[in-house]
Amino acid sequence: MAVLLLVLLLALLFVGLGFLLKVLWWVAIVVLLIWVLGFVFRSADAAGSRRRWYRW
């Protein structure tokens, strides 16, 4: 009985981790798109001046 509970707990853990990893991939994609859009709009905003695209 304990082995069955351990297997079910491991299966639940792996399903939860898989879902979490899928969510983290979507979050990473959204953050990457926001970063790219910010880069594009910032470079278009500073097209006339010689500003750097990074802040430091």
Buried (B, 14 or more C-beta within 10 A) or exposed (E): EEEEEEEEEEEEEEEEEEEEEEEEEEEEEEEEEEEEEEEEEBEEEEEEEEEEEEEE
